[in-house]
Amino acid sequence: MKKIFPRNNKGFVLAETLIVAVAVVTIFTIIFQEFYPLMGEYERRENFDDIDSKYGTYWFKRMIQSNDYNLTAAKISEIDNKGFTLFKCDDITDNYKKNMCNQMLINLEVSCDNQSTKDKIEDCSSGNQPHIFITRYRLVKIDAPTYNLKTKFKTSKEEAAYKNIISDGLIDYLSYLPMYSKVGSLNGAEYRIIIEYYRHRFDTQRYKDASGTVDQTAYEVDDENDFRTYSTIEVKK
């Protein structure tokens, strides 16, 4: 009669455990890579975006996508070299749309800077620079992983030309944005805009000149009740 010896399955169980562990880790890695950006999107919307900002950004997108605004080779080169270029209503060729754009800046409370004095004011008329940034849709270059828009904004913040335009709030906002390095726009958009808004809650004090005349177009600077919001949207151009 043959003796029956118990089988030693320890090696098989170990191999099976390793295979399952590798499969589980792979699945969780894929889930993390795909869904982690969504967490950033949720946090961004909770902390920065509001309905007014999204509404305003949509209409500026329409302005930029129109045939009356030309994204020139010089602007595209600036986007690729600096990470962004600044949108100006004066670059719109149609005078009616140009005037409408300037009025939108004021009504929608886009954050602006007075380039002559370097003082932040809340009046986007008279050619003051609105904080409307045009960037690539993908905020990280595929062929150059070290390129990071956050770094570009931080670097430019130290440059004289942009030190008052790029705020800490904007850099904070970028920290919540996914870099969109793997997933492109479903609509084929190559660009996006990022806009900073300066919201007024209870401003009553207005600027006065030396004679005491009230400037009805300007709000008090840095009122403690004021706050900034941000929004971004893709642009097809």
SEPA-924524 format. One line per field, with one value per residue: x, y, z of N, C-alpha, C in turn; chain; residue number from 1; residue in three letters. Coordinates in nm, 2 decimals. Atoms other than C-alpha are relative to their C-alpha. Layout:
neast: X_...
nnorth: Y_...
nup: Z_...
caeast: X_...
canorth: Y_...
caup: Z_...
ceast: X_...
cnorth: Y_...
cup: Z_...
chain: A_...
n: NUM_...
res: ALA_...
# end
This chain:
neast: 0.08_-0.08_0.02_0.05_-0.06_0.07_-0.06_-0.04_0.06_-0.04_-0.06_0.11_0.08_-0.08_0.00_0.14_0.01_-0.08_0.07_0.12_-0.04_-0.05_0.12_0.07_-0.08_0.01_0.13_0.01_-0.09_0.08_0.11_-0.06_-0.05_0.12_0.10_-0.06_0.03_0.14_0.00_-0.05_0.11_0.10_-0.05_-0.01_0.14_0.05_-0.08_-0.02_0.10_0.14_0.08_-0.03_-0.13_0.02_0.08_-0.09_-0.10_0.06_0.02_-0.13_-0.04_0.07_-0.07_-0.13_0.03_0.06_-0.09_-0.04_-0.12_-0.11_-0.11_-0.11_-0.12_-0.07_0.07_-0.02_-0.14_-0.01_0.06_-0.09_-0.13_0.03_0.10_0.13_0.01_0.11_0.11_0.04_0.12_-0.04_-0.04_0.12_0.00_0.13_0.01_0.12_-0.04_-0.10_0.07_0.07_-0.10_-0.05_0.11_0.01_-0.10_0.05_0.12_-0.02_-0.09_-0.13_-0.11_-0.08_-0.11_-0.03_-0.14_-0.09_-0.03_-0.02_0.09_0.12_0.13_0.10_0.06_-0.07_0.00_-0.12_-0.11_-0.06_-0.02_0.09_-0.07_0.06_-0.12_0.02_-0.10_0.02_0.09_-0.09_-0.08_-0.13_-0.04_-0.02_-0.14_-0.09_0.07_-0.04_0.08_0.12_0.06_-0.01_-0.13_-0.01_0.07_-0.08_-0.11_0.04_0.04_-0.12_-0.04_0.06_0.11_0.11_0.00_0.12_0.11_0.00_0.02_-0.01_0.12_-0.01_-0.09_0.08_0.10_-0.07_-0.04_0.12_0.03_-0.07_-0.09_0.06_-0.12_0.03_0.13_0.02_0.14_0.09_0.05_-0.12_-0.05_-0.15_-0.03_0.09_-0.02_0.01_0.04_0.01_0.10_-0.02_0.14_0.03_0.12_0.07_-0.07_0.07_-0.10_-0.05_-0.11_0.02_-0.12_-0.04_0.11_0.11_0.09_0.01_-0.02_0.10_-0.04_-0.10_0.03_-0.11_-0.09_-0.02_0.10_-0.01_0.11_-0.02_-0.06_-0.03_0.04_-0.07_0.07_-0.07_0.08_-0.07_0.03_-0.03_-0.05
nnorth: -0.12_-0.12_-0.10_-0.13_-0.10_-0.13_-0.09_-0.13_-0.11_-0.13_-0.08_-0.04_-0.10_-0.12_-0.05_-0.05_-0.12_-0.10_-0.04_-0.08_-0.13_-0.09_-0.04_-0.10_-0.12_-0.06_-0.06_-0.12_-0.10_-0.05_-0.08_-0.12_-0.09_-0.05_-0.07_-0.11_-0.13_-0.04_-0.05_-0.13_-0.08_-0.02_-0.09_-0.13_-0.06_-0.03_-0.11_-0.12_-0.03_-0.03_-0.01_-0.12_0.01_0.09_-0.07_-0.10_0.07_0.05_-0.11_-0.04_0.11_-0.03_-0.11_0.04_0.09_-0.07_-0.04_-0.14_0.01_0.08_0.05_-0.02_0.09_-0.06_0.05_0.14_0.01_-0.04_0.11_0.11_-0.04_-0.04_0.08_-0.07_-0.14_-0.07_-0.04_-0.14_-0.03_-0.08_0.08_0.04_-0.10_-0.06_-0.10_0.03_0.11_-0.06_-0.08_0.09_0.07_-0.09_-0.01_0.13_0.00_-0.08_0.05_0.14_-0.02_0.06_-0.07_-0.08_-0.08_-0.12_0.02_-0.12_-0.02_0.13_0.01_0.08_-0.07_0.09_-0.06_0.05_-0.09_-0.08_0.08_0.08_0.14_0.10_0.12_0.11_0.07_0.10_0.10_0.12_0.09_0.08_-0.09_0.06_0.05_0.15_0.03_-0.06_0.01_-0.10_-0.13_0.00_-0.13_-0.06_-0.06_-0.11_-0.11_-0.04_-0.07_-0.13_-0.08_-0.07_-0.10_-0.13_-0.01_0.08_0.02_-0.04_0.07_0.14_0.00_0.13_0.07_0.07_0.11_0.09_0.06_0.10_0.12_0.09_0.04_0.11_-0.05_0.05_0.05_0.13_-0.01_-0.12_-0.04_0.09_-0.09_-0.04_-0.13_-0.01_-0.11_-0.03_-0.12_-0.01_-0.14_-0.04_-0.10_-0.07_-0.03_-0.10_0.03_-0.12_-0.12_-0.12_-0.10_-0.02_-0.08_-0.14_-0.07_-0.10_-0.10_0.06_0.06_0.14_0.08_0.10_0.12_0.07_0.04_0.00_0.11_0.10_0.00_0.13_0.08_0.04_0.13_0.04_0.13_0.04_0.10_0.04_0.07_0.03_-0.09_0.05_-0.12
nup: 0.00_0.01_-0.11_0.05_-0.08_0.02_0.09_-0.05_0.08_-0.05_0.11_0.09_-0.07_0.00_0.14_0.03_-0.08_0.06_0.13_-0.04_-0.06_0.11_0.07_-0.08_0.00_0.14_0.02_-0.08_0.06_0.12_-0.05_-0.06_0.11_0.08_-0.08_-0.09_0.05_-0.03_-0.14_0.01_0.06_-0.10_-0.10_0.06_0.02_-0.14_-0.05_0.08_0.11_-0.03_0.12_0.07_0.07_0.12_0.10_0.06_0.08_0.12_0.10_0.05_0.09_0.13_0.06_0.05_0.11_0.12_0.11_-0.03_-0.09_0.07_-0.08_0.09_-0.01_-0.12_-0.12_-0.01_-0.04_-0.14_-0.08_0.00_-0.07_-0.14_-0.06_0.01_0.05_-0.06_0.09_-0.01_0.08_0.11_0.11_0.08_0.12_0.01_-0.11_-0.08_-0.09_-0.09_-0.10_-0.08_-0.08_-0.10_-0.09_-0.07_-0.10_-0.12_-0.06_-0.05_-0.10_0.03_-0.07_0.09_-0.05_0.06_0.04_-0.02_-0.15_-0.06_-0.11_0.04_-0.01_0.05_0.12_0.12_0.11_0.02_0.05_-0.11_0.04_-0.07_-0.03_0.08_0.05_0.10_-0.01_0.07_-0.07_-0.08_-0.08_0.00_0.14_0.01_0.03_-0.10_-0.13_-0.10_0.02_-0.08_0.00_-0.13_-0.01_0.09_-0.07_-0.11_0.06_0.06_-0.11_-0.05_0.11_-0.03_0.09_-0.04_-0.15_-0.06_0.07_-0.04_-0.14_-0.07_0.02_0.13_-0.01_-0.08_0.09_0.08_-0.07_0.01_0.13_0.06_0.10_0.13_0.08_0.07_0.07_0.08_0.00_0.08_0.11_0.08_-0.04_-0.02_-0.10_-0.11_-0.07_-0.15_-0.03_-0.14_-0.03_-0.13_-0.04_-0.11_-0.08_-0.07_0.02_0.01_0.03_0.14_0.02_0.02_0.04_-0.09_-0.02_-0.07_0.09_-0.01_0.12_-0.01_0.06_-0.07_-0.14_-0.09_0.02_-0.10_-0.11_-0.07_0.04_0.13_0.02_0.14_0.05_0.12_0.08_0.12_0.10_0.13_0.11_0.13_0.08
caeast: 0.00_0.13_0.19_0.01_0.22_0.06_0.13_0.33_0.13_0.32_0.52_0.20_0.01_0.30_0.32_-0.06_-0.05_0.22_0.03_-0.29_-0.10_0.07_-0.27_-0.43_-0.15_-0.17_-0.54_-0.51_-0.23_-0.45_-0.74_-0.52_-0.37_-0.72_-0.92_-0.67_-0.71_-1.09_-1.02_-0.82_-1.11_-1.35_-1.13_-1.07_-1.45_-1.51_-1.24_-1.23_-1.49_-1.83_-2.12_-2.04_-1.68_-1.78_-2.03_-1.78_-1.51_-1.74_-1.82_-1.45_-1.39_-1.65_-1.46_-1.13_-1.28_-1.44_-1.28_-1.23_-0.95_-0.62_-0.39_-0.08_0.24_0.40_0.14_0.17_0.55_0.50_0.27_0.52_0.82_0.66_0.37_0.10_0.01_-0.22_-0.55_-0.64_-0.97_-0.78_-0.66_-1.02_-1.05_-1.43_-1.49_-1.84_-1.70_-1.40_-1.62_-1.84_-1.53_-1.41_-1.75_-1.76_-1.43_-1.59_-1.93_-1.79_-1.53_-1.22_-0.91_-0.70_-0.37_-0.29_0.04_0.15_0.14_0.17_-0.12_-0.41_-0.74_-1.07_-1.13_-1.05_-1.11_-0.84_-0.63_-0.55_-0.43_-0.70_-0.58_-0.69_-0.42_-0.42_-0.23_-0.19_-0.47_-0.21_-0.04_0.26_0.45_0.45_0.80_0.95_0.82_1.02_0.80_0.54_0.30_0.31_0.68_0.64_0.39_0.61_0.91_0.73_0.60_0.96_0.98_0.90_0.65_0.43_0.50_0.17_-0.04_0.05_-0.10_-0.05_-0.41_-0.35_-0.06_-0.28_-0.55_-0.30_-0.20_-0.56_-0.56_-0.47_-0.18_-0.39_-0.06_-0.22_-0.58_-0.63_-0.95_-1.24_-1.33_-0.98_-0.91_-0.54_-0.57_-0.74_-0.80_-0.75_-0.92_-0.88_-1.18_-1.18_-1.52_-1.66_-1.90_-1.97_-1.75_-1.87_-1.56_-1.45_-1.13_-1.11_-0.87_-0.70_-1.01_-1.23_-1.40_-1.53_-1.42_-1.73_-1.55_-1.30_-1.35_-1.15_-0.84_-0.80_-1.12_-1.13_-1.46_-1.33_-1.22_-1.07_-1.22_-1.08_-1.21_-1.07_-1.22_-1.09_-1.06_-1.07_-0.86
canorth: 0.00_0.34_0.59_0.91_1.21_1.55_1.81_2.12_2.41_2.69_2.79_2.80_3.00_3.25_3.29_3.33_3.59_3.79_3.79_3.91_4.18_4.31_4.31_4.51_4.76_4.81_4.87_5.12_5.30_5.34_5.46_5.71_5.85_5.89_6.01_6.22_6.51_6.50_6.55_6.86_6.98_6.94_7.12_7.40_7.45_7.44_7.70_7.94_7.90_8.06_8.09_8.45_8.37_8.08_8.30_8.58_8.34_8.19_8.53_8.62_8.28_8.38_8.70_8.53_8.26_8.52_8.62_8.97_8.85_8.72_8.50_8.62_8.42_8.66_8.57_8.20_8.23_8.41_8.13_7.87_8.06_8.21_7.98_8.25_8.57_8.84_8.91_9.28_9.41_9.65_9.36_9.30_9.46_9.52_9.85_9.75_9.42_9.61_9.85_9.57_9.38_9.68_9.72_9.35_9.39_9.65_9.49_9.14_9.28_9.14_9.22_9.49_9.68_10.03_9.99_10.35_10.35_9.98_10.02_9.76_9.94_9.79_9.99_9.81_10.11_10.34_10.06_9.90_9.54_9.28_8.96_8.73_8.47_8.27_7.94_7.61_7.36_7.12_7.30_7.07_7.01_6.64_6.66_6.85_6.72_6.98_7.26_7.35_7.64_7.69_7.75_7.98_8.20_8.20_8.30_8.57_8.70_8.81_9.00_9.37_9.34_9.09_9.13_9.30_9.09_8.75_8.72_8.46_8.37_8.28_8.06_7.90_7.84_7.67_7.44_7.29_7.26_6.93_6.97_6.79_6.63_6.30_6.39_6.64_6.84_6.63_6.93_6.96_7.29_7.39_7.68_7.78_8.10_8.17_8.48_8.65_8.84_9.10_9.09_9.38_9.32_9.63_9.89_10.24_10.45_10.58_10.73_11.11_11.34_11.64_11.86_11.60_11.49_11.13_10.88_10.67_10.41_10.30_10.11_10.12_9.91_9.59_9.63_9.36_9.24_9.20_8.87_8.71_8.43_8.24_8.04_7.86_7.73_7.58_7.79_7.67_7.90
caup: 0.00_-0.10_0.18_0.14_0.25_0.31_0.04_0.12_-0.03_0.14_-0.17_-0.39_-0.13_-0.11_-0.49_-0.51_-0.23_-0.41_-0.74_-0.57_-0.38_-0.70_-0.87_-0.59_-0.57_-0.95_-0.94_-0.65_-0.83_-1.14_-0.93_-0.74_-1.07_-1.23_-0.93_-0.73_-0.97_-0.91_-0.54_-0.63_-0.85_-0.56_-0.31_-0.56_-0.62_-0.24_-0.17_-0.46_-0.74_-0.71_-0.96_-1.04_-1.12_-1.35_-1.52_-1.58_-1.70_-1.95_-2.11_-2.13_-2.29_-2.56_-2.62_-2.66_-2.89_-3.12_-3.45_-3.31_-3.08_-3.23_-3.03_-3.21_-3.26_-3.00_-2.74_-2.81_-2.77_-2.44_-2.32_-2.41_-2.26_-1.95_-1.90_-1.96_-2.14_-2.02_-2.19_-2.27_-2.40_-2.62_-2.83_-2.95_-3.30_-3.29_-3.10_-2.98_-2.83_-2.69_-2.51_-2.39_-2.26_-2.07_-1.91_-1.82_-1.64_-1.41_-1.36_-1.30_-1.06_-1.23_-1.02_-1.19_-1.14_-1.21_-1.41_-1.36_-0.98_-0.91_-0.67_-0.68_-0.75_-0.83_-1.15_-1.47_-1.69_-1.83_-1.96_-1.62_-1.65_-1.57_-1.41_-1.69_-1.78_-2.09_-2.06_-2.23_-2.15_-2.02_-1.73_-1.76_-2.09_-2.19_-2.33_-2.04_-1.70_-1.51_-1.66_-1.41_-1.43_-1.06_-1.07_-1.37_-1.17_-0.87_-1.08_-1.26_-0.92_-0.85_-1.19_-1.17_-1.46_-1.28_-0.90_-0.84_-1.08_-0.95_-0.60_-0.33_-0.37_-0.74_-0.65_-0.38_-0.64_-0.87_-0.60_-0.62_-0.99_-1.15_-1.40_-1.68_-1.79_-1.90_-2.00_-2.28_-2.34_-2.47_-2.69_-2.84_-2.66_-2.66_-2.41_-2.09_-1.90_-1.53_-1.39_-1.05_-0.92_-0.64_-0.46_-0.26_0.02_0.22_0.06_0.13_0.13_-0.21_-0.33_-0.30_-0.47_-0.31_-0.35_-0.19_-0.50_-0.48_-0.75_-0.80_-1.00_-0.74_-0.41_-0.10_-0.13_0.08_0.28_0.54_0.40_0.05_-0.09_-0.41_-0.61_-0.91_-1.20_-1.50_-1.82_-2.15_-2.46_-2.82_-3.04
ceast: 0.09_-0.03_-0.04_0.06_-0.08_0.08_0.04_-0.04_0.05_0.06_-0.11_-0.08_0.08_0.00_-0.14_-0.03_0.07_-0.07_-0.12_0.04_0.04_-0.12_-0.08_0.07_-0.01_-0.13_-0.01_0.08_-0.07_-0.11_0.05_0.04_-0.12_-0.09_0.06_-0.03_-0.14_-0.01_0.05_-0.11_-0.10_0.04_0.01_-0.14_-0.05_0.07_0.01_-0.11_-0.14_-0.08_0.03_0.13_-0.01_-0.07_0.09_0.11_-0.05_-0.02_0.14_0.06_-0.06_0.07_0.13_-0.02_-0.05_0.11_0.06_0.12_0.10_0.10_0.12_0.11_0.08_-0.06_0.02_0.14_0.01_-0.06_0.10_0.13_-0.03_-0.11_-0.14_0.02_-0.12_-0.10_-0.03_-0.12_0.04_0.05_-0.11_-0.01_-0.14_-0.02_-0.12_0.04_0.11_-0.06_-0.08_0.09_0.04_-0.11_-0.02_0.11_-0.04_-0.12_0.02_0.11_0.13_0.11_0.09_0.11_0.01_0.15_0.09_0.04_0.03_-0.09_-0.12_-0.12_-0.10_-0.08_0.08_-0.01_0.14_0.12_0.07_0.00_-0.09_0.08_-0.07_0.12_-0.04_0.12_-0.03_-0.11_0.07_0.09_0.14_0.04_0.03_0.15_0.10_-0.07_0.04_-0.08_-0.12_-0.05_0.01_0.13_0.01_-0.07_0.08_0.13_-0.03_-0.05_0.12_0.04_-0.08_-0.13_-0.13_-0.01_-0.13_-0.12_-0.01_-0.01_0.03_-0.12_0.00_0.09_-0.07_-0.10_0.06_0.04_-0.12_-0.03_0.08_0.09_-0.05_0.11_-0.03_-0.13_-0.01_-0.15_-0.08_-0.05_0.11_0.05_0.15_0.03_-0.11_0.02_-0.02_-0.03_-0.01_-0.11_0.02_-0.15_-0.01_-0.13_-0.07_0.08_-0.09_0.09_0.05_0.13_-0.04_0.13_0.03_-0.11_-0.12_-0.10_0.00_0.01_-0.10_0.03_0.10_-0.05_0.12_0.09_0.02_-0.09_0.00_-0.11_0.01_0.07_0.02_-0.06_0.07_-0.09_0.08_-0.10_0.08_-0.04_0.05_0.04_0.09
cnorth: 0.13_0.09_0.13_0.11_0.14_0.10_0.13_0.11_0.14_0.08_0.05_0.11_0.14_0.07_0.06_0.13_0.12_0.05_0.08_0.14_0.10_0.05_0.11_0.13_0.07_0.07_0.13_0.11_0.07_0.09_0.13_0.10_0.06_0.09_0.10_0.14_0.05_0.05_0.15_0.10_0.04_0.10_0.14_0.07_0.04_0.13_0.13_0.03_0.04_0.02_0.13_0.00_-0.09_0.07_0.10_-0.06_-0.05_0.11_0.05_-0.11_0.03_0.11_-0.04_-0.10_0.07_0.03_0.14_0.00_-0.09_-0.04_-0.01_-0.10_0.05_-0.04_-0.15_-0.03_0.04_-0.11_-0.11_0.03_0.03_-0.08_0.07_0.13_0.07_0.05_0.15_0.02_0.08_-0.08_-0.05_0.11_0.07_0.10_-0.02_-0.11_0.05_0.07_-0.09_-0.08_0.08_0.02_-0.13_-0.01_0.07_-0.07_-0.14_0.00_-0.08_0.08_0.06_0.07_0.12_-0.01_0.12_0.02_-0.13_-0.03_-0.08_0.09_-0.09_0.07_-0.05_0.08_0.06_-0.08_-0.08_-0.15_-0.09_-0.13_-0.12_-0.06_-0.10_-0.10_-0.11_-0.08_-0.09_0.09_-0.05_-0.05_-0.15_-0.03_0.06_0.00_0.10_0.13_-0.01_0.14_0.07_0.07_0.12_0.13_0.05_0.08_0.14_0.10_0.09_0.10_0.13_0.01_-0.07_-0.01_0.04_-0.07_-0.14_0.00_-0.13_-0.08_-0.08_-0.12_-0.11_-0.08_-0.10_-0.12_-0.10_-0.05_-0.12_0.06_-0.04_-0.05_-0.12_0.01_0.13_0.04_-0.09_0.08_0.04_0.14_-0.01_0.10_0.00_0.14_-0.01_0.14_0.02_0.11_0.06_0.04_0.10_-0.04_0.12_0.13_0.13_0.12_0.00_0.08_0.15_0.06_0.11_0.10_-0.06_-0.06_-0.15_-0.07_-0.11_-0.13_-0.09_-0.03_0.02_-0.12_-0.09_0.02_-0.14_-0.10_-0.05_-0.13_-0.03_-0.13_-0.02_-0.10_-0.02_-0.07_-0.02_0.10_-0.07_0.12_-0.06
cup: 0.00_0.12_-0.05_0.09_-0.03_-0.09_0.07_-0.10_0.03_-0.12_-0.10_0.07_0.00_-0.14_-0.03_0.08_-0.07_-0.13_0.03_0.05_-0.11_-0.08_0.07_0.00_-0.14_-0.02_0.08_-0.05_-0.11_0.05_0.06_-0.11_-0.07_0.09_0.09_-0.06_0.03_0.14_0.00_-0.06_0.11_0.10_-0.06_-0.01_0.14_0.05_-0.08_-0.10_0.06_-0.13_-0.08_-0.08_-0.12_-0.11_-0.08_-0.09_-0.13_-0.10_-0.05_-0.10_-0.14_-0.07_-0.06_-0.12_-0.13_-0.10_0.02_0.09_-0.06_0.10_-0.09_0.03_0.12_0.13_0.02_0.05_0.14_0.09_0.02_0.08_0.15_0.07_-0.02_-0.08_0.06_-0.10_0.02_-0.09_-0.12_-0.12_-0.09_-0.11_-0.01_0.12_0.09_0.10_0.10_0.11_0.10_0.10_0.11_0.11_0.08_0.11_0.13_0.07_0.06_0.11_-0.02_0.07_-0.11_0.07_-0.08_-0.03_0.02_0.14_0.07_0.12_-0.05_0.02_-0.06_-0.12_-0.12_-0.12_-0.02_-0.03_0.11_-0.03_0.08_0.02_-0.07_-0.07_-0.10_0.00_-0.09_0.08_0.09_0.08_0.02_-0.14_0.01_-0.02_0.09_0.14_0.10_-0.01_0.08_0.01_0.13_0.02_-0.09_0.07_0.11_-0.04_-0.05_0.11_0.04_-0.11_0.02_-0.08_0.06_0.16_0.06_-0.06_0.05_0.16_0.07_-0.01_-0.13_0.01_0.09_-0.09_-0.09_0.07_0.01_-0.13_-0.04_-0.12_-0.14_-0.09_-0.08_-0.09_-0.07_0.01_-0.09_-0.12_-0.09_0.03_0.03_0.12_0.11_0.05_0.14_0.03_0.15_0.01_0.14_0.04_0.11_0.07_0.05_-0.02_0.00_-0.02_-0.14_0.00_-0.01_-0.04_0.10_0.03_0.07_-0.09_0.00_-0.14_0.01_-0.06_0.08_0.15_0.09_-0.02_0.12_0.12_0.06_-0.04_-0.14_-0.01_-0.15_-0.03_-0.13_-0.08_-0.12_-0.09_-0.13_-0.11_-0.13_-0.09_-0.12
chain: A_A_A_A_A_A_A_A_A_A_A_A_A_A_A_A_A_A_A_A_A_A_A_A_A_A_A_A_A_A_A_A_A_A_A_A_A_A_A_A_A_A_A_A_A_A_A_A_A_A_A_A_A_A_A_A_A_A_A_A_A_A_A_A_A_A_A_A_A_A_A_A_A_A_A_A_A_A_A_A_A_A_A_A_A_A_A_A_A_A_A_A_A_A_A_A_A_A_A_A_A_A_A_A_A_A_A_A_A_A_A_A_A_A_A_A_A_A_A_A_A_A_A_A_A_A_A_A_A_A_A_A_A_A_A_A_A_A_A_A_A_A_A_A_A_A_A_A_A_A_A_A_A_A_A_A_A_A_A_A_A_A_A_A_A_A_A_A_A_A_A_A_A_A_A_A_A_A_A_A_A_A_A_A_A_A_A_A_A_A_A_A_A_A_A_A_A_A_A_A_A_A_A_A_A_A_A_A_A_A_A_A_A_A_A_A_A_A_A_A_A_A_A_A_A_A_A_A_A_A_A_A_A_A_A_A_A
n: 1_2_3_4_5_6_7_8_9_10_11_12_13_14_15_16_17_18_19_20_21_22_23_24_25_26_27_28_29_30_31_32_33_34_35_36_37_38_39_40_41_42_43_44_45_46_47_48_49_50_51_52_53_54_55_56_57_58_59_60_61_62_63_64_65_66_67_68_69_70_71_72_73_74_75_76_77_78_79_80_81_82_83_84_85_86_87_88_89_90_91_92_93_94_95_96_97_98_99_100_101_102_103_104_105_106_107_108_109_110_111_112_113_114_115_116_117_118_119_120_121_122_123_124_125_126_127_128_129_130_131_132_133_134_135_136_137_138_139_140_141_142_143_144_145_146_147_148_149_150_151_152_153_154_155_156_157_158_159_160_161_162_163_164_165_166_167_168_169_170_171_172_173_174_175_176_177_178_179_180_181_182_183_184_185_186_187_188_189_190_191_192_193_194_195_196_197_198_199_200_201_202_203_204_205_206_207_208_209_210_211_212_213_214_215_216_217_218_219_220_221_222_223_224_225_226_227_228_229_230_231_232_233_234_235_236_237
res: MET_LYS_LYS_ILE_PHE_PRO_ARG_ASN_ASN_LYS_GLY_PHE_VAL_LEU_ALA_GLU_THR_LEU_ILE_VAL_ALA_VAL_ALA_VAL_VAL_THR_ILE_PHE_THR_ILE_ILE_PHE_GLN_GLU_PHE_TYR_PRO_LEU_MET_GLY_GLU_TYR_GLU_ARG_ARG_GLU_ASN_PHE_ASP_ASP_ILE_ASP_SER_LYS_TYR_GLY_THR_TYR_TRP_PHE_LYS_ARG_MET_ILE_GLN_SER_ASN_ASP_TYR_ASN_LEU_THR_ALA_ALA_LYS_ILE_SER_GLU_ILE_ASP_ASN_LYS_GLY_PHE_THR_LEU_PHE_LYS_CYS_ASP_ASP_ILE_THR_ASP_ASN_TYR_LYS_LYS_ASN_MET_CYS_ASN_GLN_MET_LEU_ILE_ASN_LEU_GLU_VAL_SER_CYS_ASP_ASN_GLN_SER_THR_LYS_ASP_LYS_ILE_GLU_ASP_CYS_SER_SER_GLY_ASN_GLN_PRO_HIS_ILE_PHE_ILE_THR_ARG_TYR_ARG_LEU_VAL_LYS_ILE_ASP_ALA_PRO_THR_TYR_ASN_LEU_LYS_THR_LYS_PHE_LYS_THR_SER_LYS_GLU_GLU_ALA_ALA_TYR_LYS_ASN_ILE_ILE_SER_ASP_GLY_LEU_ILE_ASP_TYR_LEU_SER_TYR_LEU_PRO_MET_TYR_SER_LYS_VAL_GLY_SER_LEU_ASN_GLY_ALA_GLU_TYR_ARG_ILE_ILE_ILE_GLU_TYR_TYR_ARG_HIS_ARG_PHE_ASP_THR_GLN_ARG_TYR_LYS_ASP_ALA_SER_GLY_THR_VAL_ASP_GLN_THR_ALA_TYR_GLU_VAL_ASP_ASP_GLU_ASN_ASP_PHE_ARG_THR_TYR_SER_THR_ILE_GLU_VAL_LYS_LYS
# end
